[in-house]
């Protein structure tokens, strides 16, 4: 999927009538950033939802195992299957909360959508780019907008991480 989106935008960038240097700058400044943030959002969503799904499924299985008589000691150690599953649930829930998978994937998704929308406005010469006659004319404004956003994004990300860690302590 990532390559499909990247190829679509690469083709679009080549059709804008920009010089080779400008095309390269857009690819490195906008397209690479969009692709990596989009991928991070997808990966974060997968990890978050899989860990929640595992916790949910195991949580449903515990009462079934307990009531069915399958809750036996493991390897003659007085540790039951249910106690191991309980520790697994607690561990997965703690990891999910500590690392903040949900917050991170939502943040990455919002960032990817903003970057995509900014690019789409530039490609269509719409929004803040509507006063420009060509993509060459709007190029500096577009790169400046993306660069400013990326700077703010770094500051925001570290602030979010600091706030999240402070809430956990």
N, C-alpha and C positions, 0 to 999 in steps of 0.2 A: 504494500500500500504506500509506504514512504517513497519508494522509487517512482511509483505512478504519479504522485503529486509533484515530486521534484521534477520529473521529466516534463510534466505539463507546464510548470512554471519556467523551466529552462527554455522550452520552446517559445513561450510567450515573451520572455526576456529578449530572446534573439530577434523577435519580430518588432521590437520597439523603435528601431532605427538609431540605437545608441552606438557609440564607438566601442571598440573591444575593451578598453580600459573600464569604461562605465559598466558594461555588461559584467565584467569580472568583479567590479566593486559591488554591484547589486547581488550577484551570486554569493559573494563572501559575507557581505553585510546583512542582507535580508534573507536570502534563500537558505543558506546554511543554518542561520539562527532559527528560522521558522521550522526547518526540518528537525533540528535537534530538540527544540522545545516540544514540538508535536510528538516526537518519539518518546520523550520523557513523560509526557502526559499519558500516552497510551500504556507505557510500561507501568507507571504508577497506578493507573486505574486497574490494570490486571493484577498487580501484586496486592493492592488494597482489597479488591473484591474476592480474590482467591483466598486470602487469609481469613476474611470475614466468612466466606462460604465454608471453609474448613472448620472454623470455630462453631458456626451454626450447626453443621452436620454432626460433628462430634457431640455437641450439646444435646442434640436430639437422640443420639445413640446411647448416651450414658444411662438414662432411666430404663431403656430397653434391655441393655446389658445387665443392669443391676437386678431388674425384676425377672429376668429369664434364667438366672442361675449360672450365667456364663462368667460372672465376675470372680474369677479364680486367682489364686496367688500366682505370681510370675516367678518361675525358676526357684521355688521354695524360699522366697525372701519376704513373705508377709506384705508384699506390694501387690495390690490388686489391679486389674485392668482398668477399672473405673478411676482409681487414684492416678494412674499414669495418664489417662485421657484428660482428667481434670487439670493436671499439671501442664499438659500440652495446650489445653485451651487457655489457661492463664498466661502461659508463655507467649503464645501467638497474639493474644489480645494486648499484652504488655509491649511486645515488639511493634505491633501496628500503631499503638498510641505513642510510644516513645519516638519512633522514627517519623511519625506523622504522615503516613502514606496518603491518607485521605486529603489532608490539607495540601500536600505537595502536588498531587495529581490535579486537584482543582485549580491550584495556582498556575501550574504549567498549562492547563487547558485554557484558562483565561488569557494567559500570555500568548499562546499560540494563536488564539482567535483574534486578539488585538493585532498581532503582527500580520496575520493573513488579511484582515480587513484593511489595514494600512496599505499593504501591497495591492490589494484589489482596487482601492481608491486610486492609487498611483497608476496602475495599468489602465484604468478606465478614464483617467484624468477627471475624476469626480471628487466631491467633497472639497477639501482644502487645496486640491490640485486642479480644480475646474477652471481657474483663471489662466492656466498655462496652455499654450498652443500645441506644445509637443512634449514628449517624454524627456527629450534633451533639456528643454527649458525647466522642467520640474525636477530634474535629477538631483540637484543640490539640495532642494527643499526635502525631497524624499529621504535622501541619505542622512540629512541632518535630523529629521524626525525619528528615523530608526535608531540612530546613534544616541540621541537624547533619551529615547525610551529605554534602550538597553542600559544606559547609565542609571536611570531611575529604577529600573528593574533590579539591578544588583543591590542597590540600597534597600529597596523594598524587601527583597528576599532575605537579606541579613537581618532586617528589622523583624520580619515574621518569625524567623528562626529564633532570634533572641527572645521575643515575646512568648513563643511556644515553650521554650526551655524554662523561662521564668514561671510560667503557669504550672509546669510539671514539678517545680521545686517547692 
